[in-house]
Every structure is written in structure tokens, then in C-alpha cells.
């Protein structure tokens, strides 16, 4: 059978998984590729570091020139995290005539236009299925399988760390700190989990999906985002009482005024598919004008799910499918964006509000009055009896009808200035 030489740069968790699939299941990949994907070279930074796979003797090196200088290596799995030296390595690979498969969503979100322009100029391709949602084939489905559709909306859970933490808070009643510690103990959260829990990771992935689905050219930093690191377990309890779960959602929805984009904790109706996504799983709900609602669910990270996506991209690349798709999609090209992001202040929706208020007469009218002056109507209210005595502070939970973000932000500022309201007001979106 014909043999095509491939290589790997970076042999961490995902890289080791890719090497195992290529080495241990070569017959499987050969069946799909019509040729053997021969692992010719693996380049790492530290040769002394323990590896989670057994490599054939002589293929491990710390010299990138072992790949860039070998004209017989046609495709490379680029499995280096961060921005640098990841960017420089990808540039070197492209300039040496290699097609690239990457799992680095931060690199694409930050330097996508530059790297894709370079690949086009050099007649090379970049495949990136593993950069979003791990083993879920969402890139291929949006860019190829659903290409007959105008995508109308995309609602997704894209960070397994955050979803695991929220599951622990919801099901065990753990506070945020305890749930985070458990996620770290289980290996679902890094020692520094900031990019996962503050919404950055999800916003980077949403920027990629929004570009694919809608032709939007928005930098991930310009997507309004709020993470889960400020969530109180109290709000998950109230959400459950109201018939909801709280999930960190990435939302992209097309309207006549433009594209709604945001990342935020959101109340999702219990019993719906997104609400029931547990643990470290990811999910993406896509609505197309022809296909209707489509739901994708699976592990969004981890060694083998992500390695599965990388190897699938390697197969498509050596067969030639990636090159055709890459040329036709013109991703991150100089073409004008097909759709612009909407002004966040004009986006409408429902919200969950929780205030810490004095338990005395007139408080409810002050708060409802502040909402009413901004044209915000109330759908439901929960108010608890005080624990003891006069002057106690109690939680007041309000579910609003639809209103704009701008009106709600102004109303929240008005309410927080009231003498009857204590610090710690909470606002969470509702996605019905």
C-alpha cells in the first residue's frame, strides 16, 4: 500500500494520543486514507520528559529541521499550545511546504488571518477540527455537512472544565472553590484555570465558529463574556427551584440587525438537551434554515477524543479533501465580513436577577419601580422570609420578561444605588 509520511510537533497529552493512533491502529487509518500514514518524525522541546507512548527508535528529536528539511513529510500535526513559539513553528512548517493540522484554538483566534493568508499564498492548507469541542466534529459539520443551510443560531457548551464545575455545584451543592478543587484533582482543570473559568477559552472557540457559520470577523476579545468564577451556589439552587440549570453558554444568533454574540452563565430550561449536559462534556446546538435543529454532544477535551479529531484531519489532508475545502472556504480571507456583530446594548432577552435587600415595607415597590422606569416587566418573584428579627437582609429573586441589555444594565445600576439594597446583586441571562 502507498505510504505517506507525516510528523508530529509536540508530544504532550494530545500528541501522545495521536502517536498511539497512528502507530497502533495504522490499519484503521490506512483503510480510510487508502494509504499508510507513516509517522516519520516527532519533534519535542524536552527530550528527557517522560512520554505517554512508545515510539520507534530514532524518530524523536528536538530539532524542527528534521521535519522542515524533509521534503517527503507532507503533513504535520501541530500540537503546541499557546501563541509563541506555536505561531513561529506553524510559519516554519508552512514555509517548508507542509500542510498543517492543529488543535490550537488560541493561536487561530489570535493569528488566524495571518496564518491562513500565508497558507493560501504558499498553496498549503490548515485543518483545525480539534481546536473546538475536542472529539465533536463540529468544524466539518458546519463548514461541509450543513453548507446548504443558512445557519440561524448556534448555542454551545464549549468548555468542559466549566461544565464539570457547574455540574458539581448543581448536583452536590458544592461551592465554587470546592468544585474547582475537585475538577483539579480529577484532572479536568489546570493548576491555573483562569482561561477556562473566566470565559476566555469559550470566547476564542466562539470566534472560530462564528467565522465558519456566519462569515463574521470578530476578535474574541470583542465578544462580551462573563465566566463562572463569580457564581454563587445560591443561584444554582434558585435556578433549580425555578426549573432551570445554569450553563456557561456561547451564543451566536443571526438577526436582521446583525449577529448576537456573547459568552455567559445562562439559565437553561431543565430537561432540554443543553441543560442535561453533565461533567466534562461539550455540546453544540445548531439551527439551520433547511435542516432545522441539530444537536452534537461528546467529550470536548481529553487525550483520545482530541487525538481522534487530529488524526481525522490528517487523513483528510493526505487524501486531498482538506485542500479542496480550504481553498473554497477562504477562511479568514480579506473578503469583507458577511455579517457584523450587533451592539450588545440592543440585544433582547430575559434575565434572572437576585438582590440582597432589607426586609421592610416598600422595598418591593422601590425595586419594581426602578425596573418599570426602564420599561422592564416582571415574570415572577421569589422572596424568602428573614432568618430572624427586623432589619434582616433577604434574597429577592426576579425573573424578567424580554428587555434589552442596555435597559437592564441601567436598571441594575439604579437598583444598586437604592438604600434598601446591599452589595452582591446578580444578573444571569435566560435562554428559553
C-alpha positions as CSV (number, residue, x, y, z in Angstrom):
1,X,0.0,0.0,0.0
2,X,1.2,3.5,-0.7
3,X,2.9,5.3,2.2
4,X,2.5,9.0,3.1
5,X,5.0,10.3,5.7
6,X,3.6,12.5,8.5
7,X,5.1,14.1,11.6
8,X,4.1,15.5,15.0
9,X,5.3,18.6,16.7
10,X,4.5,18.4,20.4
11,X,4.1,15.2,22.3
12,X,2.1,16.2,25.3
13,X,-1.3,14.6,26.2
14,X,-2.9,15.1,22.8
15,X,0.3,14.4,20.8
16,X,0.9,11.1,22.6
17,X,-2.7,10.1,21.7
18,X,-2.1,11.0,18.1
19,X,1.1,8.9,18.0
20,X,-0.7,6.0,19.6
21,X,-3.5,6.1,17.0
22,X,-1.0,6.3,14.1
23,X,1.3,3.6,15.4
24,X,-1.2,1.1,17.0
25,X,-4.1,1.5,14.6
26,X,-2.3,2.1,11.3
27,X,-4.6,-0.5,9.5
28,X,-7.6,1.5,10.5
29,X,-6.2,4.9,9.2
30,X,-5.0,3.1,6.1
31,X,-8.5,1.8,5.4
32,X,-9.9,5.3,5.5
33,X,-7.0,7.1,3.7
34,X,-6.3,4.5,1.1
35,X,-2.6,4.7,2.1
36,X,-0.5,4.2,5.2
37,X,0.1,7.3,7.3
38,X,3.7,6.7,8.3
39,X,4.9,8.5,11.4
40,X,8.3,9.6,10.2
41,X,9.3,12.2,12.8
42,X,8.3,13.6,16.2
43,X,9.8,16.9,17.5
44,X,9.6,18.0,21.1
45,X,11.2,20.7,23.2
46,X,12.5,18.4,26.0
47,X,13.8,15.0,25.0
48,X,14.2,14.0,28.7
49,X,10.5,14.4,29.5
50,X,8.6,11.1,30.1
51,X,6.2,10.2,27.3
52,X,2.8,8.5,27.4
53,X,3.6,6.4,24.3
54,X,6.2,4.1,22.9
55,X,7.9,5.5,19.8
56,X,10.0,3.6,17.3
57,X,13.7,4.2,17.8
58,X,15.2,7.2,16.1
59,X,12.1,9.3,15.3
60,X,12.1,11.5,18.4
61,X,14.1,14.8,18.1
62,X,14.2,18.3,19.4
63,X,15.2,19.7,16.0
64,X,12.3,21.1,13.9
65,X,14.6,20.9,10.9
66,X,14.2,17.2,11.0
67,X,10.7,17.9,9.7
68,X,11.1,21.2,7.7
69,X,14.1,19.8,5.9
70,X,12.5,16.5,4.9
71,X,10.6,17.0,1.6
72,X,8.9,13.6,1.9
73,X,7.0,14.6,5.0
74,X,3.7,16.1,3.6
75,X,1.5,16.8,6.7
76,X,2.3,17.7,10.3
77,X,0.2,17.6,13.4
78,X,1.0,20.9,15.1
79,X,0.2,20.2,18.8
80,X,1.9,23.1,20.5
81,X,-0.2,25.2,22.9
82,X,-0.1,29.0,23.4
83,X,0.9,31.7,21.0
84,X,4.7,31.5,20.8
85,X,6.6,29.6,19.8
86,X,3.5,28.0,18.4
87,X,3.0,30.7,15.8
88,X,6.6,30.6,14.6
89,X,6.6,26.9,14.4
90,X,3.5,26.9,12.2
91,X,5.0,29.5,9.9
92,X,8.1,27.4,9.5
93,X,6.1,24.3,8.7
94,X,4.0,26.2,6.1
95,X,7.1,27.8,4.5
96,X,8.8,24.4,4.2
97,X,5.9,23.1,2.2
98,X,3.9,21.2,4.8
99,X,0.2,21.1,5.3
100,X,-0.7,21.6,8.9
101,X,-3.3,20.1,11.3
102,X,-3.6,22.0,14.6
103,X,-5.5,21.8,17.8
104,X,-4.5,25.3,19.0
105,X,-7.7,27.4,19.1
106,X,-6.0,30.3,20.9
107,X,-3.5,30.6,18.0
108,X,-6.2,30.6,15.4
109,X,-8.4,33.0,17.3
110,X,-5.4,35.4,17.7
111,X,-3.5,34.9,14.4
112,X,-5.9,33.2,12.1
113,X,-5.9,35.9,9.3
114,X,-2.1,36.0,9.1
115,X,-1.6,32.2,9.2
116,X,-4.4,31.4,6.7
117,X,-3.2,34.1,4.3
118,X,0.3,32.6,4.4
119,X,-1.1,29.1,3.8
120,X,-3.1,30.3,0.8
121,X,-0.1,32.2,-0.6
122,X,2.1,29.1,-0.3
123,X,-0.6,26.7,-1.6
124,X,-0.8,24.9,1.7
125,X,-3.7,24.1,4.0
126,X,-4.5,24.3,7.7
127,X,-7.0,21.9,9.3
128,X,-8.3,22.6,12.8
129,X,-11.2,20.3,13.7
130,X,-9.6,19.5,17.1
131,X,-9.4,23.2,18.1
132,X,-13.1,23.4,19.0
133,X,-15.1,20.9,21.1
134,X,-12.5,18.1,21.1
135,X,-13.9,14.9,19.6
136,X,-17.1,16.5,18.4
137,X,-16.9,17.0,14.6
138,X,-18.4,20.5,14.7
139,X,-16.0,22.2,12.2
140,X,-16.6,19.7,9.5
141,X,-20.4,19.7,10.1
142,X,-20.7,23.5,9.9
143,X,-18.3,24.0,7.0
144,X,-19.3,21.0,4.9
145,X,-22.3,18.9,6.0
146,X,-24.5,21.9,6.7
147,X,-23.3,24.1,3.8
148,X,-26.7,24.0,2.1
149,X,-28.1,26.0,5.1
150,X,-28.1,29.5,6.3
151,X,-27.1,28.9,9.9
152,X,-29.6,30.8,12.1
153,X,-28.2,30.2,15.5
154,X,-25.5,28.4,17.4
155,X,-25.8,27.7,21.1
156,X,-23.0,25.7,22.8
157,X,-21.2,24.5,25.9
158,X,-17.6,24.6,24.7
159,X,-15.6,24.3,27.9
160,X,-15.5,21.0,29.8
161,X,-13.8,22.4,32.9
162,X,-16.5,25.0,33.5
163,X,-19.3,22.4,32.8
164,X,-17.7,19.9,35.2
165,X,-17.5,22.6,37.9
166,X,-21.1,23.7,37.3
167,X,-22.3,20.1,37.5
168,X,-20.6,19.7,40.9
169,X,-22.2,22.8,42.2
170,X,-25.6,21.9,40.8
171,X,-25.7,18.2,41.8
172,X,-23.6,18.2,45.0
173,X,-24.3,21.7,46.3
174,X,-20.6,22.4,46.4
175,X,-19.5,26.0,46.4
176,X,-17.3,27.3,43.5
177,X,-14.0,26.8,45.4
178,X,-14.7,23.2,46.3
179,X,-16.0,22.3,42.9
180,X,-12.9,23.8,41.3
181,X,-10.6,21.9,43.7
182,X,-12.4,18.7,42.7
183,X,-12.0,19.5,39.0
184,X,-8.3,20.0,39.5
185,X,-8.0,16.7,41.5
186,X,-9.7,14.8,38.7
187,X,-7.5,16.4,36.0
188,X,-10.3,18.4,34.4
189,X,-8.9,21.8,35.5
190,X,-5.4,23.2,35.2
191,X,-3.4,24.5,38.2
192,X,-4.2,27.9,36.7
193,X,-7.8,27.5,35.4
194,X,-8.3,31.2,34.6
195,X,-8.8,31.0,30.8
196,X,-11.4,28.2,31.3
197,X,-13.4,29.7,34.1
198,X,-13.4,33.4,33.0
199,X,-14.9,32.6,29.6
200,X,-11.7,33.3,27.5
201,X,-11.4,29.7,26.2
202,X,-15.1,29.7,25.2
203,X,-14.9,33.1,23.5
204,X,-11.9,32.0,21.4
205,X,-13.8,29.0,20.2
206,X,-17.0,31.0,19.6
207,X,-15.0,33.4,17.4
208,X,-13.9,30.5,15.3
209,X,-17.4,29.0,15.0
210,X,-18.9,32.4,14.2
211,X,-16.5,32.9,11.4
212,X,-17.3,29.5,10.0
213,X,-21.0,29.7,10.4
214,X,-21.7,33.3,9.6
215,X,-18.6,34.8,8.0
216,X,-18.2,37.1,11.0
217,X,-14.7,38.6,11.5
218,X,-14.8,39.4,15.2
219,X,-11.8,39.2,17.5
220,X,-12.5,37.0,20.5
221,X,-11.7,39.9,22.9
222,X,-14.6,41.9,21.4
223,X,-17.1,39.2,22.3
224,X,-18.9,40.1,25.5
225,X,-18.0,37.4,28.0
226,X,-18.6,36.5,31.6
227,X,-17.2,33.4,33.3
228,X,-18.3,31.2,36.1
229,X,-15.7,32.2,38.6
230,X,-18.1,34.7,40.3
231,X,-21.1,32.3,40.5
232,X,-22.6,31.6,43.9
233,X,-24.2,28.2,44.6
234,X,-27.2,30.1,45.9
235,X,-28.1,31.0,42.3
236,X,-27.8,27.4,41.1
237,X,-30.3,26.4,43.9
238,X,-32.7,29.1,42.9
239,X,-32.4,28.1,39.2
240,X,-33.2,24.5,40.1
241,X,-36.2,25.6,42.0
242,X,-37.4,27.6,39.0
243,X,-36.9,24.7,36.7
244,X,-33.6,25.6,35.2
245,X,-29.9,24.7,35.1
246,X,-27.0,27.1,34.8
247,X,-24.6,26.5,32.0
248,X,-21.7,28.6,30.5
249,X,-23.1,29.2,27.1
250,X,-21.6,30.5,23.9
251,X,-24.3,32.1,21.7
252,X,-24.3,33.3,18.1
253,X,-27.7,34.2,16.7
254,X,-28.4,35.9,13.4
255,X,-30.9,38.7,13.2
256,X,-31.8,41.4,10.7
257,X,-29.7,43.8,12.8
258,X,-26.6,41.6,12.8
259,X,-25.1,38.8,14.8
260,X,-25.7,38.4,18.5
261,X,-22.6,37.1,20.2
262,X,-21.8,36.5,23.9
263,X,-20.4,34.1,26.4
264,X,-22.1,34.0,29.8
265,X,-23.6,31.8,32.6
266,X,-27.1,31.2,31.4
267,X,-30.3,29.6,32.8
268,X,-31.4,26.8,30.5
269,X,-34.7,25.0,30.9
270,X,-34.3,21.7,32.8
271,X,-35.0,18.7,30.6
272,X,-33.7,20.3,27.4
273,X,-30.6,18.7,25.8
274,X,-28.2,21.6,26.7
275,X,-29.4,21.6,30.3
276,X,-28.7,17.9,30.7
277,X,-25.1,18.0,29.5
278,X,-23.1,16.8,32.5
279,X,-19.5,16.7,33.7
280,X,-16.7,17.5,31.2
281,X,-18.9,17.0,28.1
282,X,-19.4,19.7,25.4
283,X,-22.5,20.2,23.3
284,X,-23.4,22.4,20.3
285,X,-27.0,23.1,19.2
286,X,-27.2,24.4,15.6
287,X,-30.3,25.7,13.8
288,X,-30.2,25.8,10.0
289,X,-33.0,27.2,7.8
290,X,-33.2,23.9,5.9
291,X,-32.1,21.2,8.4
292,X,-33.8,22.7,11.4
293,X,-32.3,21.9,14.9
294,X,-29.3,19.7,15.1
295,X,-27.5,18.7,18.3
296,X,-24.0,17.5,18.8
297,X,-22.7,16.1,22.1
298,X,-19.5,14.5,23.2
299,X,-16.2,14.9,25.1
300,X,-14.8,18.3,24.4
301,X,-11.3,17.6,25.6
302,X,-9.1,14.8,26.7
303,X,-6.3,12.8,25.1
304,X,-8.1,10.4,22.8
305,X,-11.2,12.4,21.8
306,X,-9.0,15.3,20.7
307,X,-6.5,12.9,19.1
308,X,-9.4,11.4,17.2
309,X,-10.1,14.7,15.6
310,X,-6.5,15.4,14.8
311,X,-6.0,12.0,13.0
312,X,-9.2,12.5,11.1
313,X,-7.8,15.8,9.8
314,X,-4.5,14.1,8.9
315,X,-6.4,11.6,6.9
316,X,-8.4,14.3,5.1
317,X,-5.2,16.3,4.5
318,X,-3.2,13.5,2.9
319,X,-6.1,12.3,0.8
320,X,-6.6,15.9,-0.5
321,X,-10.0,16.7,0.9
322,X,-8.7,19.4,3.2
323,X,-7.0,21.3,0.3
324,X,-10.3,21.5,-1.6
325,X,-12.2,22.7,1.4
326,X,-9.5,25.1,2.4
327,X,-9.5,26.8,-1.0
328,X,-13.3,27.0,-1.3
329,X,-14.0,28.3,2.2
330,X,-11.4,31.1,2.0
331,X,-11.3,31.3,5.8
332,X,-10.0,34.5,7.4
333,X,-9.5,35.9,3.9
334,X,-9.5,39.6,3.0
335,X,-13.1,39.4,1.9
336,X,-15.5,41.7,3.7
337,X,-17.3,40.1,6.6
338,X,-20.7,38.8,5.6
339,X,-22.3,39.9,8.9
340,X,-21.4,42.4,11.6
341,X,-21.8,41.9,15.3
342,X,-24.8,43.6,16.9
343,X,-24.5,46.3,19.5
344,X,-24.7,44.3,22.8
345,X,-26.9,47.1,24.3
346,X,-29.7,46.4,21.8
347,X,-29.8,42.6,22.2
348,X,-33.0,41.5,23.9
349,X,-33.7,38.6,26.2
350,X,-35.0,37.5,29.6
351,X,-32.9,37.6,32.8
352,X,-32.7,36.2,36.3
353,X,-32.0,38.9,39.0
354,X,-31.1,38.4,42.6
355,X,-30.8,41.2,45.1
356,X,-29.8,41.3,48.7
357,X,-32.4,43.6,50.2
358,X,-33.6,44.8,53.6
359,X,-36.7,43.1,54.9
360,X,-39.0,46.1,55.4
361,X,-42.1,47.6,53.8
362,X,-41.7,49.4,50.5
363,X,-38.7,47.5,49.3
364,X,-40.5,45.6,46.6
365,X,-42.1,48.8,45.2
366,X,-38.7,50.6,45.1
367,X,-37.2,47.8,43.0
368,X,-40.2,47.2,40.7
369,X,-40.4,50.9,40.2
370,X,-36.8,51.1,39.1
371,X,-37.4,48.3,36.7
372,X,-40.6,49.8,35.5
373,X,-39.0,53.1,34.7
374,X,-36.7,51.3,32.3
375,X,-39.6,49.5,30.7
376,X,-38.8,46.2,32.3
377,X,-41.7,43.9,33.3
378,X,-41.6,41.1,35.8
379,X,-42.5,37.5,35.1
380,X,-42.1,36.0,38.6
381,X,-40.7,36.8,42.0
382,X,-39.3,34.7,44.9
383,X,-38.8,36.3,48.3
384,X,-37.8,34.4,51.4
385,X,-38.8,35.1,55.0
386,X,-36.0,36.7,57.0
387,X,-34.0,34.3,59.2
388,X,-34.6,36.3,62.3
389,X,-35.7,39.8,63.6
390,X,-36.2,43.2,61.9
391,X,-33.5,44.6,59.7
392,X,-32.6,41.2,58.3
393,X,-31.2,41.0,54.7
394,X,-33.0,38.6,52.5
395,X,-32.6,37.4,48.9
396,X,-35.1,38.7,46.3
397,X,-35.2,36.8,43.0
398,X,-36.9,38.3,40.0
399,X,-37.4,36.7,36.5
400,X,-37.9,39.4,33.9
401,X,-39.8,39.4,30.6
402,X,-37.8,40.2,27.5
403,X,-35.9,43.5,27.6
404,X,-32.8,45.0,26.1
405,X,-29.3,44.6,27.6
406,X,-28.9,48.3,27.7
407,X,-32.2,48.9,29.7
408,X,-31.3,46.1,32.1
409,X,-27.8,47.3,32.8
410,X,-29.1,50.8,33.5
411,X,-31.9,49.4,35.8
412,X,-29.3,47.3,37.7
413,X,-27.3,50.4,38.3
414,X,-30.3,52.3,39.5
415,X,-31.3,49.5,41.9
416,X,-27.8,49.1,43.3
417,X,-28.0,52.8,44.4
418,X,-31.1,52.2,46.4
419,X,-30.6,52.3,50.2
420,X,-32.5,49.1,50.7
421,X,-30.1,47.1,48.5
422,X,-26.9,45.6,49.7
423,X,-23.9,44.7,47.7
424,X,-23.8,41.5,45.6
425,X,-26.6,41.9,43.0
426,X,-26.6,39.2,40.4
427,X,-27.9,39.1,36.8
428,X,-27.8,35.9,34.7
429,X,-29.2,35.5,31.2
430,X,-32.1,33.1,30.5
431,X,-32.1,31.1,27.3
432,X,-35.6,29.7,26.7
